């Protein structure tokens, strides 16, 4: 199974799969697709128009990680459900992501 996150210096990269138009904003759980790619499943209420869902994902993931909104950016997959996020954060963030990836559900 490929990890859904990686770290280089003070930058972390996280792969998420987004469900827009959800009933609530929430971080769900870690999943693996048929190709063996792991990702964090995220649901947002925002519609996928004009970058609204991407902004909601950035805000939600930042809150979940306890970081400012400006620390999380969608860098790949802006118009796809599978997105790559760059996250500015301390090295300790890797431990949180690794620990949460082993859990059934990641609560925000």
N, C-alpha and C positions, 0 to 999 in steps of 0.2 A: 504494500500500500504506500503510495506517495504521500508525503506530508503536505498538508494544506497551507503551510506557512514556512518561511525561511527568514534568516537574519543575516545582514551584512552591516558591519559597523553599528551605527545607531538607527539603521533603517530595517524595518521588518516588512515582509511581503506576505499577504494573506489572500487566499482564494476563497471567494464566497459565491453561492448560488442564490439569486434573489427571486423572491416571489412578490411582485408588485400587486397593488390592489387587494392586499390582505385585510383581514378584519382587525388586525392589531400589529403594531411594530414590535418585533421580537427576534432575538437570536435563538435559533432552534437547536440543532445538533450537528455533529460531524457526520458526513456521508461520503461514500465512494461511488463513482459512476462505473459503468461497464468497462471503460478504458483504464480503470485503476487510479483515476485522479481523485484525490480527496478535496473536500471543500466544506466550508461552514455554511449551513443553510440559514438564510435570513429572510424574514418576512417584513414588508413595509406597507403601510396604507397608501402611500403616494402612488400616483399614476405614472406610467413610464412615458411621460411626455415632457419635452423641454428640460430634461435633466433632473426633474423633480424626484424620481425614485433614486437616482444616484446620490443626490444630496441627502435624502433620507437615510440611505445606507451609511454614508459617511458619518452622519450625526449619530445614528444608532450604534455603530461599531465603536465610535469614540467614547460614547457614554458607557457602553459595556466594558471597555478597557480602562475607563477612568482617565481618559485623556481629553484635551481640548479638541473641539471640532476640527480645527486647522491641522491637527496631527494625522488625519486620515484622508487619503485621496484615492479616488478611482483612477487607475492608470491604464487599465486594459479592460476591454469588454464593455465600453460605455453604452452600447446598444444591444448587449446580450445579457442573458440571465447569469451566465458565469462571468465573474468579474475578478480582476486583480486589484488589490488595494495596497498602496504603500503607506506604511505607518511609521511616523517618527516617534520613537520611544526608547526607554532605557533597556539595557540588556535583560533586566528582570522580566520584561514583557514576554520574552521567549519562554520562560518557565511557566507563565500563566497559560500561554497558548498550548504548550506541550501538555500541561496538566489537564486543561479543558478538553483537549482532543481525545483523551482517554475516557472522558465521561460520556454517558448516554445523552445528556441534555446540557446545553450551555445556557444558563439563565442570564438575563441582562439585569 
